[in-house]
Amino acid sequence: MTHCRAQDSNSMTDTDSKVMVQVAFKRVPNKTKHPLRLTLKHSMYNKDLSVCLITKDPQRYYKDLVKTHDIDVARVIGIGKFKKKFKELESKRILCESHDVFLVDERVIPIVPRWFGKYFYKKGKAPIKVDLKKKDLKAEFDTATRSYMMSNLGKGTSISIPCGRVSYDNEQLSDNVHAALQELCNQVNPGWKNIKAVYLKSDASVSLPLYTALSNSSFKIKN
């Protein structure tokens, strides 16, 4: 990470750039029906978050629900209102720029991507699913805001997962890389057997190798 930090400080921007863990697969993994939620140990954000929550209708019920559980949410939008109010690209752009994280009720998340459009994804603000039926709702929100939704699995032999920022210390980055890889392997068969290599990369650095498989033994990917 010393190299990543040095490269980042020499760039023409003073932003705290993201650090990505890049995973190369031996074979293209099976495409998942829905995006996978990978939860990191430490948040990707080093500031107070502005969270927007998109829910099932009725909107008022969920506004009261998060208030009852003392959860800090900047805005709650019912799916019906979202469809009506945020049809145009400009309205979506303003909404996207107004909040850091977009949490979406897992019961409506399958239909949300087509309403979000490409702008949210380009800005790195893909919707993150949240289970609003959980008893410990505050803990569920904490987990969700430390998570990343991986939607491109099965489209190629490599993926990139945000795991921190250049300003994070080595222990924080190590914790997040370990958490991301562990969750990936737990949710995607056949786990480590299909991982060819792992790299770490910031916006301004070269890819730094963390792991390379020594064996290319054959295996089958099960559905």
Buried (B, 14 or more C-beta within 10 A) or exposed (E): BEEBBEBBEEBEEEEBBBBBBBBBBBBBBEEBEEBBBBBBBBBBEEEEBBBBBBBBEEBEEBBEBBEEBEBEBEBBBBBEBBEEEBEEEEEBBEBBEEBBBBBBBBBBBEEBBEBBBEBBBEEEBBBBBBEBEEEEBEEBBBBBBBBBBBBEBEEEEBBBBBBBBBEBEEEBBBBBBBBBBBBBBEBBBBEEBBBBBBBBBBBBBEBBEBBEBEEEEEEEBEE
